[in-house]
Each structure stands twice: as structure tokens, then as C-alpha cells.
Amino acid sequence: MSSATRSDGPDSSAPGASEEAGGPGRTVERPWLTVMMRELAVKVRNRSVLISTAVTLVLIVGGLVASSLLSGTDSGSEHEIAAVGAGSVEMVEAVDDSLSDDDSASPREATRQEAEQLLDDGDVDAALVHEDGSWVLLGDGALDPVLEQAVTQSVSSATIAANAASAGTSMDQLAQGSEVRVEQIGEGSDSRDTAASFVLRYVFAMLFYMAAIMFGTAIANSVLEEKQNRVVEILATAIPVRQILYGKVLGNCVMAFAQMGLFAGAGLLTASLLGLTDDLGWALSASGWFIAFFVVGFAAQATIWAALGALASRSEDLNTSMTPIMTVLVVAMLAGLMGTGTWLTVASYVPIISSIAMPVRLLEGEAAVWEPFAALAVCGAFGWAMLRIGERVYQRAVFQGGRSLSWRQAMRLED
């Protein structure tokens, strides 16, 4: 190996410093920035990156539009109910009054036999029978739960009112003291939509997982390709090795953050236009923390991907060495999608996994005010440690062409 490839001078540790390499009088200002811009230029011209970004945008926008349309088409139901016996028609009318504006119920007078035939033919949705002083709701198969609840409540209210009148009292007097007032204390006082919470958990998990896989493997493959083609040796004659690493990591981090911002912006704009963001104020804090954890968590693993590329000599070696970090990412995704209780609490403090787990805990209202700060600090400290270790591994392994190395072997190599 020529000495030109070992151009990491004593003043090259600071990313903003001016570096001198490649011969007398030749100076590269902010070398990490030069490498970063090169990485960005390559990525924005990469067809696969552009196609995957466009497809993801279409899926996000299309999914929100489809969700809005489906919820709109199933907004109301018209129920026809066979009314059998004295007072049954008035009871069905009371059921209609108790339903929401989008639903309705209309009576159809019939005898018991006629009602059963109408049900069998599918001409009515249910039959309300009043006989022998009791009420029976008939159905052919599963009844609409909304209709069943409305009928039950209407019959109960009317019957209690009639019994109260017979006893010389009123409904208000009978109900006195029976009301239950629900109050929330502490941080649980906000109303959280369970369905929306699940969707946001899925969004958090998939956004981080896809970005980590897409840009993490891009970093590793880029390093491996430059190592195989000996491009890194040419770059090292003008740019210190660690500055090449800084530039690669920063360039891909910027791309990942920009892509996530694009996805989030498109999703929020579409949701706002469709009127889906009216009751999601409770999720804004968790979403903001997710962005912070996304930035720190992705940066923490970016150096690991670069080191993996430097350690490999072939694509097959890289595929094998990626297994541990891929496992961590899968665990992080599962923690976001299915984690609960103690497991989720522990996961929210584990670096990288916490990038999904802690925002999910905040989304569910289960984390104290200080916890995201502590978890973010732990993840940041881990990222700094991996930057220092990955930097040493990258510098020592990236010039070892023709053979793959383990982390231990790379650390034992001399600078």
C-alpha cells in the first residue's frame, strides 16, 4: 500500500478544517462537504431512489384518499324493521330518533308470521315483536350492532318511563344518583383515538425501518464498491480518510431526513385537505419526538453501515455481516407495532430501537416528561461511541482489498 493512501493528517479530525493532501500547494476546503455533495449528487440521479420515493408518495397519498373515500361510503344505513304488536310502530319511530343523522329506521307493520317471512326473504333488516308484555328483536343472521343497541336502549327507556308513571314517579327521580361522571387525572386527560394511534404506530415503525434499510444498505454498498474499484485510494490522495467517512454518513443522513420530510409533508397535506387532522392534536408531540429520534437513531447506525461496507470484500460478505443490524431493525419495527408494557418500556431506552419505541410510548401517553430526553441522550451517546469506533474500523479496513475482516481483526490493524 502506498503512503498516499494514508493521508489522514493530525489536523483532520474536525469536519470543518481545511485539509492539505495530494501534493504541494493542493488544498481541499471542507473535504467532508465535498464528499457529502458528491453523495447527494449520486443519490438524486439514482433511478431506483427516485422510483422508490415516487412509489412511496403514491402509496401514502393513495392510502389516505382511499381511507377517506371508504369511510365516506359507509357513513349511513337505512334500516327497515317489521313492527309486530301494539306500540311496536311507535317504538321503531323512537329507535329512528335515537339513531345518528346518517342512519335511519322505518317501521313496516306485520303479523309475527309475516315478519318471519319478510326476514327470510331479506325484505327487512329486523323485526321488533311486542307480545305477552315483552319485546323480542328478531334477526336472520347477525344484526347490525348499531341497530341492536339503539333498539335495546329505546325499549329500555320507554319501558322504564311507563313503569315509573305507573308507580307515580318520573324517570328523573328514578335516575337520580345513577349517573357516572368520568374524569381523567394527570397526563391521561386527553382523548386518544385508538385507530389513529395504531395507524401512527405503523407509520413510525415503517418510516424508520424503510429509511434505515434503504439508506443504510446504500452506504454499505457505496463503501464496498469504492473499495473494490480502488476509488477510495484515489480520493484519499486529496481527502483524509475520516473526512470521506464523515461526508458519506452526512450525505446519506441528509437524504434520509429529506425523504422523511417529503413523506411526512405529503401525508399531512393530504390528510389536511381531506379533513382527517381535526382531532389529532394529541399526536403532535409524539410526532415531533419521532422526528428527533429518527435523526439521532439514523445517525447512530449510519457509521455502522459504513464500517460493514469497509469490512467486506464481496457482496456476499456484506450480506452476511448485515444480519445483526438487520435483526436490530426488525426488533425495532416489532416493538413499534406490537410492543406493550414492560417490554416496550425497556425497548424505549435501547439505542436505535428507542427511535420507534419511545415515540410509541409518547403516543400512548405512557411516558413521563423526562423519559424522552433521557432516551434521546442514551441514543446520542451510543451514536457518538459508534462514530469513534466505526471511524477507526473504516480507516483500517477500507484499504484491505481482497479479503473480508471482522470487527476485531480491523481493530487490531495498525494505522
Contacts in CASP RR format, 6 or more apart in sequence:
PFRMAT RR
TARGET T0000
AUTHOR 0000-0000-0000
METHOD contacts of the structure
MODEL  1
MSSATRSDGPDSSAPGASEEAGGPGRTVERPWLTVMMRELAVKVRNRSVL
ISTAVTLVLIVGGLVASSLLSGTDSGSEHEIAAVGAGSVEMVEAVDDSLS
DDDSASPREATRQEAEQLLDDGDVDAALVHEDGSWVLLGDGALDPVLEQA
VTQSVSSATIAANAASAGTSMDQLAQGSEVRVEQIGEGSDSRDTAASFVL
RYVFAMLFYMAAIMFGTAIANSVLEEKQNRVVEILATAIPVRQILYGKVL
GNCVMAFAQMGLFAGAGLLTASLLGLTDDLGWALSASGWFIAFFVVGFAA
QATIWAALGALASRSEDLNTSMTPIMTVLVVAMLAGLMGTGTWLTVASYV
PIISSIAMPVRLLEGEAAVWEPFAALAVCGAFGWAMLRIGERVYQRAVFQ
GGRSLSWRQAMRLED
1 399 0 8 1.000
2 233 0 8 1.000
4 22 0 8 1.000
4 233 0 8 1.000
4 236 0 8 1.000
4 237 0 8 1.000
5 233 0 8 1.000
5 236 0 8 1.000
5 237 0 8 1.000
5 399 0 8 1.000
6 236 0 8 1.000
6 241 0 8 1.000
6 415 0 8 1.000
7 21 0 8 1.000
7 22 0 8 1.000
7 236 0 8 1.000
7 237 0 8 1.000
7 238 0 8 1.000
7 239 0 8 1.000
7 240 0 8 1.000
7 241 0 8 1.000
8 240 0 8 1.000
8 241 0 8 1.000
8 242 0 8 1.000
8 395 0 8 1.000
8 415 0 8 1.000
9 19 0 8 1.000
9 21 0 8 1.000
9 240 0 8 1.000
11 17 0 8 1.000
11 19 0 8 1.000
12 19 0 8 1.000
12 240 0 8 1.000
12 242 0 8 1.000
12 243 0 8 1.000
13 242 0 8 1.000
15 30 0 8 1.000
15 32 0 8 1.000
15 243 0 8 1.000
15 246 0 8 1.000
15 247 0 8 1.000
16 30 0 8 1.000
16 32 0 8 1.000
16 33 0 8 1.000
18 27 0 8 1.000
18 28 0 8 1.000
18 29 0 8 1.000
18 30 0 8 1.000
19 27 0 8 1.000
19 28 0 8 1.000
19 31 0 8 1.000
19 239 0 8 1.000
19 240 0 8 1.000
19 243 0 8 1.000
20 26 0 8 1.000
20 27 0 8 1.000
20 28 0 8 1.000
21 28 0 8 1.000
21 236 0 8 1.000
21 237 0 8 1.000
21 238 0 8 1.000
21 239 0 8 1.000
21 240 0 8 1.000
22 237 0 8 1.000
22 238 0 8 1.000
26 238 0 8 1.000
28 34 0 8 1.000
28 238 0 8 1.000
28 239 0 8 1.000
31 238 0 8 1.000
31 239 0 8 1.000
31 240 0 8 1.000
31 243 0 8 1.000
31 244 0 8 1.000
32 243 0 8 1.000
32 246 0 8 1.000
32 247 0 8 1.000
32 250 0 8 1.000
33 247 0 8 1.000
34 239 0 8 1.000
35 235 0 8 1.000
35 239 0 8 1.000
35 243 0 8 1.000
35 244 0 8 1.000
35 246 0 8 1.000
35 247 0 8 1.000
35 248 0 8 1.000
35 251 0 8 1.000
36 246 0 8 1.000
36 247 0 8 1.000
36 248 0 8 1.000
36 250 0 8 1.000
36 251 0 8 1.000
36 254 0 8 1.000
39 222 0 8 1.000
39 247 0 8 1.000
39 248 0 8 1.000
39 250 0 8 1.000
39 251 0 8 1.000
39 252 0 8 1.000
39 255 0 8 1.000
40 251 0 8 1.000
40 254 0 8 1.000
40 255 0 8 1.000
42 222 0 8 1.000
43 49 0 8 1.000
43 218 0 8 1.000
43 251 0 8 1.000
43 252 0 8 1.000
43 255 0 8 1.000
44 50 0 8 1.000
49 214 0 8 1.000
49 218 0 8 1.000
49 255 0 8 1.000
52 214 0 8 1.000
53 259 0 8 1.000
53 262 0 8 1.000
56 210 0 8 1.000
56 263 0 8 1.000
57 262 0 8 1.000
57 263 0 8 1.000
57 266 0 8 1.000
60 263 0 8 1.000
60 266 0 8 1.000
60 267 0 8 1.000
60 270 0 8 1.000
61 266 0 8 1.000
61 267 0 8 1.000
61 270 0 8 1.000
62 270 0 8 1.000
64 267 0 8 1.000
64 270 0 8 1.000
64 271 0 8 1.000
64 274 0 8 1.000
64 276 0 8 1.000
65 270 0 8 1.000
65 274 0 8 1.000
67 276 0 8 1.000
68 274 0 8 1.000
68 275 0 8 1.000
68 276 0 8 1.000
75 102 0 8 1.000
76 100 0 8 1.000
76 102 0 8 1.000
76 103 0 8 1.000
77 102 0 8 1.000
77 103 0 8 1.000
77 104 0 8 1.000
77 144 0 8 1.000
77 146 0 8 1.000
77 147 0 8 1.000
78 103 0 8 1.000
78 104 0 8 1.000
78 106 0 8 1.000
79 103 0 8 1.000
79 104 0 8 1.000
79 105 0 8 1.000
79 106 0 8 1.000
79 125 0 8 1.000
79 126 0 8 1.000
79 144 0 8 1.000
79 147 0 8 1.000
80 105 0 8 1.000
80 106 0 8 1.000
80 108 0 8 1.000
80 123 0 8 1.000
80 124 0 8 1.000
80 125 0 8 1.000
81 92 0 8 1.000
81 95 0 8 1.000
81 105 0 8 1.000
81 106 0 8 1.000
81 107 0 8 1.000
81 108 0 8 1.000
81 124 0 8 1.000
81 125 0 8 1.000
81 126 0 8 1.000
81 127 0 8 1.000
81 128 0 8 1.000
81 151 0 8 1.000
82 107 0 8 1.000
82 108 0 8 1.000
82 109 0 8 1.000
82 110 0 8 1.000
82 114 0 8 1.000
82 115 0 8 1.000
82 118 0 8 1.000
82 119 0 8 1.000
82 124 0 8 1.000
82 126 0 8 1.000
82 127 0 8 1.000
82 128 0 8 1.000
82 138 0 8 1.000
83 89 0 8 1.000
83 91 0 8 1.000
83 92 0 8 1.000
83 107 0 8 1.000
83 108 0 8 1.000
83 109 0 8 1.000
83 110 0 8 1.000
83 127 0 8 1.000
83 128 0 8 1.000
84 109 0 8 1.000
84 110 0 8 1.000
84 111 0 8 1.000
84 112 0 8 1.000
84 115 0 8 1.000
84 127 0 8 1.000
84 128 0 8 1.000
84 129 0 8 1.000
84 130 0 8 1.000
84 131 0 8 1.000
85 129 0 8 1.000
85 130 0 8 1.000
85 131 0 8 1.000
86 130 0 8 1.000
87 130 0 8 1.000
88 107 0 8 1.000
88 109 0 8 1.000
88 128 0 8 1.000
88 129 0 8 1.000
88 130 0 8 1.000
89 107 0 8 1.000
89 109 0 8 1.000
91 128 0 8 1.000
91 130 0 8 1.000
91 135 0 8 1.000
91 151 0 8 1.000
91 154 0 8 1.000
91 155 0 8 1.000
91 158 0 8 1.000
92 105 0 8 1.000
92 106 0 8 1.000
92 107 0 8 1.000
92 128 0 8 1.000
93 107 0 8 1.000
94 154 0 8 1.000
94 157 0 8 1.000
94 158 0 8 1.000
95 105 0 8 1.000
95 128 0 8 1.000
95 147 0 8 1.000
95 150 0 8 1.000
95 151 0 8 1.000
95 154 0 8 1.000
96 104 0 8 1.000
96 105 0 8 1.000
96 106 0 8 1.000
98 150 0 8 1.000
98 153 0 8 1.000
98 154 0 8 1.000
99 105 0 8 1.000
99 146 0 8 1.000
99 147 0 8 1.000
99 150 0 8 1.000
103 146 0 8 1.000
103 147 0 8 1.000
105 147 0 8 1.000
105 150 0 8 1.000
108 118 0 8 1.000
108 124 0 8 1.000
110 118 0 8 1.000
110 127 0 8 1.000
112 129 0 8 1.000
112 131 0 8 1.000
115 124 0 8 1.000
115 127 0 8 1.000
115 129 0 8 1.000
115 138 0 8 1.000
116 127 0 8 1.000
116 138 0 8 1.000
118 124 0 8 1.000
118 127 0 8 1.000
119 126 0 8 1.000
119 127 0 8 1.000
119 138 0 8 1.000
119 139 0 8 1.000
119 140 0 8 1.000
120 140 0 8 1.000
122 140 0 8 1.000
125 139 0 8 1.000
125 143 0 8 1.000
125 144 0 8 1.000
125 147 0 8 1.000
126 137 0 8 1.000
126 138 0 8 1.000
126 139 0 8 1.000
126 143 0 8 1.000
126 144 0 8 1.000
126 147 0 8 1.000
126 151 0 8 1.000
127 137 0 8 1.000
127 138 0 8 1.000
127 139 0 8 1.000
128 135 0 8 1.000
128 136 0 8 1.000
128 137 0 8 1.000
128 138 0 8 1.000
128 151 0 8 1.000
129 135 0 8 1.000
129 136 0 8 1.000
129 137 0 8 1.000
129 138 0 8 1.000
130 136 0 8 1.000
135 155 0 8 1.000
135 159 0 8 1.000
137 143 0 8 1.000
137 148 0 8 1.000
137 151 0 8 1.000
137 152 0 8 1.000
157 171 0 8 1.000
160 171 0 8 1.000
160 174 0 8 1.000
161 171 0 8 1.000
164 170 0 8 1.000
164 171 0 8 1.000
164 173 0 8 1.000
164 174 0 8 1.000
184 190 0 8 1.000
187 365 0 8 1.000
188 365 0 8 1.000
190 282 0 8 1.000
191 279 0 8 1.000
191 282 0 8 1.000
192 282 0 8 1.000
192 364 0 8 1.000
192 365 0 8 1.000
193 279 0 8 1.000
193 280 0 8 1.000
196 279 0 8 1.000
196 280 0 8 1.000
196 283 0 8 1.000
197 283 0 8 1.000
197 363 0 8 1.000
197 364 0 8 1.000
200 283 0 8 1.000
200 286 0 8 1.000
200 287 0 8 1.000
200 363 0 8 1.000
201 336 0 8 1.000
201 337 0 8 1.000
201 360 0 8 1.000
201 363 0 8 1.000
202 337 0 8 1.000
204 290 0 8 1.000
204 336 0 8 1.000
204 356 0 8 1.000
204 359 0 8 1.000
204 360 0 8 1.000
204 363 0 8 1.000
205 332 0 8 1.000
205 333 0 8 1.000
205 335 0 8 1.000
205 336 0 8 1.000
205 337 0 8 1.000
205 356 0 8 1.000
205 360 0 8 1.000
206 333 0 8 1.000
207 260 0 8 1.000
207 263 0 8 1.000
207 264 0 8 1.000
207 294 0 8 1.000
208 294 0 8 1.000
208 298 0 8 1.000
208 332 0 8 1.000
208 333 0 8 1.000
208 355 0 8 1.000
208 356 0 8 1.000
209 329 0 8 1.000
209 330 0 8 1.000
209 332 0 8 1.000
209 333 0 8 1.000
209 356 0 8 1.000
211 256 0 8 1.000
211 259 0 8 1.000
211 260 0 8 1.000
211 294 0 8 1.000
211 298 0 8 1.000
212 298 0 8 1.000
212 301 0 8 1.000
212 329 0 8 1.000
213 326 0 8 1.000
213 329 0 8 1.000
214 256 0 8 1.000
215 252 0 8 1.000
215 253 0 8 1.000
215 255 0 8 1.000
215 256 0 8 1.000
215 298 0 8 1.000
215 302 0 8 1.000
216 252 0 8 1.000
216 301 0 8 1.000
216 302 0 8 1.000
216 305 0 8 1.000
217 305 0 8 1.000
217 322 0 8 1.000
218 252 0 8 1.000
219 248 0 8 1.000
219 249 0 8 1.000
219 252 0 8 1.000
219 302 0 8 1.000
219 305 0 8 1.000
219 306 0 8 1.000
219 309 0 8 1.000
220 305 0 8 1.000
220 306 0 8 1.000
220 308 0 8 1.000
220 309 0 8 1.000
220 312 0 8 1.000
220 318 0 8 1.000
220 322 0 8 1.000
221 309 0 8 1.000
221 315 0 8 1.000
221 318 0 8 1.000
222 248 0 8 1.000
223 232 0 8 1.000
223 248 0 8 1.000
223 306 0 8 1.000
223 309 0 8 1.000
223 310 0 8 1.000
223 394 0 8 1.000
223 398 0 8 1.000
224 309 0 8 1.000
224 310 0 8 1.000
224 312 0 8 1.000
224 315 0 8 1.000
224 318 0 8 1.000
225 231 0 8 1.000
226 232 0 8 1.000
226 235 0 8 1.000
227 309 0 8 1.000
227 310 0 8 1.000
227 312 0 8 1.000
227 313 0 8 1.000
227 398 0 8 1.000
227 399 0 8 1.000
227 401 0 8 1.000
228 313 0 8 1.000
228 401 0 8 1.000
232 241 0 8 1.000
232 244 0 8 1.000
232 398 0 8 1.000
232 399 0 8 1.000
233 399 0 8 1.000
235 244 0 8 1.000
236 244 0 8 1.000
236 399 0 8 1.000
241 394 0 8 1.000
241 395 0 8 1.000
241 398 0 8 1.000
242 391 0 8 1.000
242 394 0 8 1.000
242 395 0 8 1.000
245 303 0 8 1.000
245 306 0 8 1.000
245 390 0 8 1.000
245 391 0 8 1.000
245 394 0 8 1.000
245 395 0 8 1.000
248 306 0 8 1.000
249 299 0 8 1.000
249 302 0 8 1.000
249 303 0 8 1.000
249 306 0 8 1.000
249 387 0 8 1.000
252 302 0 8 1.000
253 295 0 8 1.000
253 298 0 8 1.000
253 299 0 8 1.000
253 302 0 8 1.000
256 298 0 8 1.000
257 294 0 8 1.000
257 295 0 8 1.000
257 298 0 8 1.000
260 291 0 8 1.000
260 294 0 8 1.000
264 291 0 8 1.000
268 277 0 8 1.000
271 277 0 8 1.000
283 363 0 8 1.000
285 362 0 8 1.000
286 359 0 8 1.000
286 360 0 8 1.000
286 362 0 8 1.000
286 363 0 8 1.000
287 359 0 8 1.000
288 359 0 8 1.000
289 358 0 8 1.000
289 359 0 8 1.000
289 362 0 8 1.000
289 372 0 8 1.000
290 355 0 8 1.000
290 359 0 8 1.000
292 372 0 8 1.000
292 376 0 8 1.000
293 354 0 8 1.000
293 355 0 8 1.000
293 356 0 8 1.000
293 358 0 8 1.000
293 359 0 8 1.000
293 372 0 8 1.000
293 375 0 8 1.000
293 376 0 8 1.000
293 379 0 8 1.000
294 355 0 8 1.000
296 355 0 8 1.000
296 376 0 8 1.000
296 379 0 8 1.000
296 380 0 8 1.000
296 383 0 8 1.000
297 351 0 8 1.000
297 352 0 8 1.000
297 354 0 8 1.000
297 355 0 8 1.000
297 379 0 8 1.000
297 380 0 8 1.000
297 383 0 8 1.000
298 355 0 8 1.000
299 383 0 8 1.000
300 351 0 8 1.000
300 352 0 8 1.000
300 379 0 8 1.000
300 380 0 8 1.000
300 382 0 8 1.000
300 383 0 8 1.000
300 386 0 8 1.000
301 325 0 8 1.000
301 352 0 8 1.000
301 386 0 8 1.000
303 383 0 8 1.000
303 386 0 8 1.000
303 387 0 8 1.000
303 389 0 8 1.000
303 390 0 8 1.000
303 391 0 8 1.000
303 394 0 8 1.000
304 325 0 8 1.000
304 386 0 8 1.000
304 390 0 8 1.000
305 325 0 8 1.000
306 390 0 8 1.000
306 394 0 8 1.000
307 389 0 8 1.000
307 390 0 8 1.000
307 393 0 8 1.000
307 394 0 8 1.000
307 397 0 8 1.000
307 407 0 8 1.000
307 410 0 8 1.000
308 318 0 8 1.000
308 321 0 8 1.000
308 322 0 8 1.000
308 325 0 8 1.000
309 318 0 8 1.000
309 321 0 8 1.000
310 393 0 8 1.000
310 394 0 8 1.000
310 397 0 8 1.000
310 398 0 8 1.000
310 410 0 8 1.000
311 317 0 8 1.000
311 321 0 8 1.000
311 393 0 8 1.000
311 397 0 8 1.000
311 404 0 8 1.000
311 405 0 8 1.000
311 406 0 8 1.000
311 407 0 8 1.000
311 410 0 8 1.000
312 318 0 8 1.000
312 321 0 8 1.000
312 404 0 8 1.000
313 400 0 8 1.000
313 401 0 8 1.000
313 402 0 8 1.000
313 403 0 8 1.000
313 404 0 8 1.000
314 404 0 8 1.000
317 404 0 8 1.000
321 404 0 8 1.000
328 352 0 8 1.000
328 353 0 8 1.000
329 352 0 8 1.000
331 347 0 8 1.000
331 353 0 8 1.000
332 347 0 8 1.000
332 352 0 8 1.000
332 353 0 8 1.000
332 355 0 8 1.000
332 356 0 8 1.000
332 357 0 8 1.000
333 356 0 8 1.000
335 343 0 8 1.000
335 344 0 8 1.000
335 347 0 8 1.000
335 353 0 8 1.000
335 356 0 8 1.000
335 357 0 8 1.000
335 360 0 8 1.000
336 344 0 8 1.000
336 356 0 8 1.000
336 357 0 8 1.000
336 360 0 8 1.000
339 347 0 8 1.000
339 357 0 8 1.000
339 360 0 8 1.000
341 366 0 8 1.000
344 357 0 8 1.000
344 360 0 8 1.000
344 361 0 8 1.000
344 366 0 8 1.000
345 361 0 8 1.000
345 366 0 8 1.000
347 353 0 8 1.000
347 354 0 8 1.000
347 357 0 8 1.000
348 354 0 8 1.000
348 357 0 8 1.000
348 358 0 8 1.000
348 360 0 8 1.000
348 361 0 8 1.000
348 367 0 8 1.000
348 371 0 8 1.000
348 375 0 8 1.000
349 358 0 8 1.000
349 374 0 8 1.000
349 375 0 8 1.000
349 378 0 8 1.000
350 357 0 8 1.000
351 378 0 8 1.000
351 379 0 8 1.000
351 380 0 8 1.000
351 382 0 8 1.000
351 383 0 8 1.000
352 379 0 8 1.000
352 382 0 8 1.000
354 375 0 8 1.000
354 376 0 8 1.000
354 378 0 8 1.000
354 379 0 8 1.000
355 379 0 8 1.000
358 367 0 8 1.000
358 371 0 8 1.000
358 372 0 8 1.000
358 375 0 8 1.000
358 376 0 8 1.000
361 367 0 8 1.000
361 371 0 8 1.000
362 372 0 8 1.000
392 410 0 8 1.000
392 411 0 8 1.000
393 407 0 8 1.000
393 410 0 8 1.000
393 411 0 8 1.000
395 415 0 8 1.000
396 410 0 8 1.000
396 411 0 8 1.000
396 413 0 8 1.000
396 414 0 8 1.000
396 415 0 8 1.000
397 405 0 8 1.000
397 410 0 8 1.000
397 413 0 8 1.000
400 410 0 8 1.000
400 413 0 8 1.000
405 413 0 8 1.000
END
